[in-house]
Amino acid sequence: MDEGHENEGEGKKGGSLDRKAEMEKLGGAELHRRLTEVDPEMASMLHPHDTRKIARSLQVHAETGVPHSHWLEEQRGQEGGDVLGGPLRYPDPCIFWLHADMEGVENLKMATRRYARKQNKWVRNRFLKRPGDNVPAVYGLDVTDVSQWEETVLNPALLILDSLTKGERPTVEPMRVEGAGKRNKRSRHTCELCDKVIIGDLEWTAHLKSKKHHYHVRKRRKSEPEPERASDQPQGTTPPPTPITVGPTLGNSTTLAPGSAETCGESESPGTSSTEKEAPVL
């Protein structure tokens, strides 16, 4: 609905907006009662809770002395007007409707979030974790609640700038430098397992803890032959005896196992000695 008289001067418009804002604070019921007294036709078309439009109609009546419904009826009666309002301000208009595939919109949102995380990480690493000697102090300002912009962002920032320009120490403390005592030595490291060159001690430490490096370490261990150890045998099993070859004795050769009762080429029989038989002396 066209509310009329939108092209007022800047000064007058500013004062009108202030009066309109003050009227909106009265509440829908009180505003609707006042509008019913001065413009019953307009009040019948507006919901009592629609404080913005009710306040606008009261504002038009207060500034012109004419009911808002009268202005709207006059606009509808002009050439090109209809039930929605008066004629268009410019001839032969056209409308451009910007639309996009929702999948593309979601991809754009995800890319924006990734870029924001990457940017925050870069700022944190560059200015807080390993700052140089010429990096200025960083002051954190919380912008979570936009409605409190002046209290949480603008005013603290102005105070900090004012103190710095005067050569004074700001009352707001800067953010704590996380890695003030740690300097990343820009040394060169080569990982033969991963076939990768790493610059920086901190980056090298992070690489050694990475999943990719541990994967190549496990792969290398599997490819190398393991040494044969007695401990590799299953528990509770006895290794097979090692055969011992004895001979030639008395022209015979006998293979014995450790712990065997036989000690010569002939088996013992009852009543015989376990000592070896002597060969006859020729």
Contacts in CASP RR format, 6 or more apart in sequence:
PFRMAT RR
TARGET T0000
AUTHOR 0000-0000-0000
METHOD contacts of the structure
MODEL  1
MDEGHENEGEGKKGGSLDRKAEMEKLGGAELHRRLTEVDPEMASMLHPHD
TRKIARSLQVHAETGVPHSHWLEEQRGQEGGDVLGGPLRYPDPCIFWLHA
DMEGVENLKMATRRYARKQNKWVRNRFLKRPGDNVPAVYGLDVTDVSQWE
ETVLNPALLILDSLTKGERPTVEPMRVEGAGKRNKRSRHTCELCDKVIIG
DLEWTAHLKSKKHHYHVRKRRKSEPEPERASDQPQGTTPPPTPITVGPTL
GNSTTLAPGSAETCGESESPGTSSTEKEAPVL
1 53 0 8 1.000
1 72 0 8 1.000
1 84 0 8 1.000
1 85 0 8 1.000
2 72 0 8 1.000
2 75 0 8 1.000
2 84 0 8 1.000
2 85 0 8 1.000
2 86 0 8 1.000
3 53 0 8 1.000
3 56 0 8 1.000
3 57 0 8 1.000
3 60 0 8 1.000
3 68 0 8 1.000
4 60 0 8 1.000
4 68 0 8 1.000
4 71 0 8 1.000
4 72 0 8 1.000
4 75 0 8 1.000
5 60 0 8 1.000
5 63 0 8 1.000
5 64 0 8 1.000
5 71 0 8 1.000
8 16 0 8 1.000
16 59 0 8 1.000
16 63 0 8 1.000
19 59 0 8 1.000
19 62 0 8 1.000
20 55 0 8 1.000
20 56 0 8 1.000
20 59 0 8 1.000
23 31 0 8 1.000
23 55 0 8 1.000
23 58 0 8 1.000
23 59 0 8 1.000
24 31 0 8 1.000
24 51 0 8 1.000
24 52 0 8 1.000
24 55 0 8 1.000
27 51 0 8 1.000
28 48 0 8 1.000
28 49 0 8 1.000
28 50 0 8 1.000
28 51 0 8 1.000
28 54 0 8 1.000
29 48 0 8 1.000
31 51 0 8 1.000
31 54 0 8 1.000
31 55 0 8 1.000
31 58 0 8 1.000
32 43 0 8 1.000
32 46 0 8 1.000
32 48 0 8 1.000
32 54 0 8 1.000
34 58 0 8 1.000
35 42 0 8 1.000
35 43 0 8 1.000
35 46 0 8 1.000
35 54 0 8 1.000
35 57 0 8 1.000
35 58 0 8 1.000
36 43 0 8 1.000
38 58 0 8 1.000
38 61 0 8 1.000
38 67 0 8 1.000
39 57 0 8 1.000
39 61 0 8 1.000
39 67 0 8 1.000
39 68 0 8 1.000
39 69 0 8 1.000
41 67 0 8 1.000
41 69 0 8 1.000
42 57 0 8 1.000
42 67 0 8 1.000
42 68 0 8 1.000
42 69 0 8 1.000
42 72 0 8 1.000
43 54 0 8 1.000
43 57 0 8 1.000
45 69 0 8 1.000
46 53 0 8 1.000
46 54 0 8 1.000
46 57 0 8 1.000
48 54 0 8 1.000
56 68 0 8 1.000
57 67 0 8 1.000
57 68 0 8 1.000
57 69 0 8 1.000
60 66 0 8 1.000
60 68 0 8 1.000
60 71 0 8 1.000
61 67 0 8 1.000
61 68 0 8 1.000
64 71 0 8 1.000
72 85 0 8 1.000
75 81 0 8 1.000
75 85 0 8 1.000
75 86 0 8 1.000
75 87 0 8 1.000
76 82 0 8 1.000
76 83 0 8 1.000
76 85 0 8 1.000
76 86 0 8 1.000
77 86 0 8 1.000
78 86 0 8 1.000
78 87 0 8 1.000
79 87 0 8 1.000
80 86 0 8 1.000
80 87 0 8 1.000
80 88 0 8 1.000
81 87 0 8 1.000
124 178 0 8 1.000
126 135 0 8 1.000
127 135 0 8 1.000
127 138 0 8 1.000
128 138 0 8 1.000
128 175 0 8 1.000
128 176 0 8 1.000
128 177 0 8 1.000
128 178 0 8 1.000
128 179 0 8 1.000
129 177 0 8 1.000
129 178 0 8 1.000
129 179 0 8 1.000
129 182 0 8 1.000
130 179 0 8 1.000
130 182 0 8 1.000
130 183 0 8 1.000
130 184 0 8 1.000
130 202 0 8 1.000
131 177 0 8 1.000
131 180 0 8 1.000
137 174 0 8 1.000
137 175 0 8 1.000
138 174 0 8 1.000
138 175 0 8 1.000
139 156 0 8 1.000
139 157 0 8 1.000
139 160 0 8 1.000
139 170 0 8 1.000
139 172 0 8 1.000
139 174 0 8 1.000
139 175 0 8 1.000
140 174 0 8 1.000
140 175 0 8 1.000
141 152 0 8 1.000
141 153 0 8 1.000
141 156 0 8 1.000
141 157 0 8 1.000
142 152 0 8 1.000
142 153 0 8 1.000
143 149 0 8 1.000
143 152 0 8 1.000
143 153 0 8 1.000
145 152 0 8 1.000
156 172 0 8 1.000
159 170 0 8 1.000
159 171 0 8 1.000
159 172 0 8 1.000
160 170 0 8 1.000
160 172 0 8 1.000
163 169 0 8 1.000
163 170 0 8 1.000
163 171 0 8 1.000
164 170 0 8 1.000
182 202 0 8 1.000
184 200 0 8 1.000
184 201 0 8 1.000
184 202 0 8 1.000
184 203 0 8 1.000
185 200 0 8 1.000
185 201 0 8 1.000
186 199 0 8 1.000
186 200 0 8 1.000
187 199 0 8 1.000
187 200 0 8 1.000
187 201 0 8 1.000
187 204 0 8 1.000
188 197 0 8 1.000
188 198 0 8 1.000
188 199 0 8 1.000
188 200 0 8 1.000
189 197 0 8 1.000
189 198 0 8 1.000
189 199 0 8 1.000
189 200 0 8 1.000
189 201 0 8 1.000
189 204 0 8 1.000
189 207 0 8 1.000
190 196 0 8 1.000
190 197 0 8 1.000
190 198 0 8 1.000
191 197 0 8 1.000
191 198 0 8 1.000
191 207 0 8 1.000
191 213 0 8 1.000
193 213 0 8 1.000
193 216 0 8 1.000
193 217 0 8 1.000
193 220 0 8 1.000
194 207 0 8 1.000
194 212 0 8 1.000
194 213 0 8 1.000
194 216 0 8 1.000
196 207 0 8 1.000
198 204 0 8 1.000
198 207 0 8 1.000
207 213 0 8 1.000
226 232 0 8 1.000
230 239 0 8 1.000
233 239 0 8 1.000
241 257 0 8 1.000
241 258 0 8 1.000
241 259 0 8 1.000
242 257 0 8 1.000
242 258 0 8 1.000
243 255 0 8 1.000
243 256 0 8 1.000
243 257 0 8 1.000
244 255 0 8 1.000
244 256 0 8 1.000
244 257 0 8 1.000
244 258 0 8 1.000
245 253 0 8 1.000
245 254 0 8 1.000
245 255 0 8 1.000
245 256 0 8 1.000
246 253 0 8 1.000
246 254 0 8 1.000
246 255 0 8 1.000
246 256 0 8 1.000
246 263 0 8 1.000
246 264 0 8 1.000
246 265 0 8 1.000
247 253 0 8 1.000
247 254 0 8 1.000
247 265 0 8 1.000
249 264 0 8 1.000
249 265 0 8 1.000
249 276 0 8 1.000
250 264 0 8 1.000
250 265 0 8 1.000
250 266 0 8 1.000
250 277 0 8 1.000
250 279 0 8 1.000
252 265 0 8 1.000
252 266 0 8 1.000
253 265 0 8 1.000
254 262 0 8 1.000
254 264 0 8 1.000
254 265 0 8 1.000
256 262 0 8 1.000
256 263 0 8 1.000
261 268 0 8 1.000
261 274 0 8 1.000
262 268 0 8 1.000
263 274 0 8 1.000
263 276 0 8 1.000
264 276 0 8 1.000
264 277 0 8 1.000
266 277 0 8 1.000
268 274 0 8 1.000
END
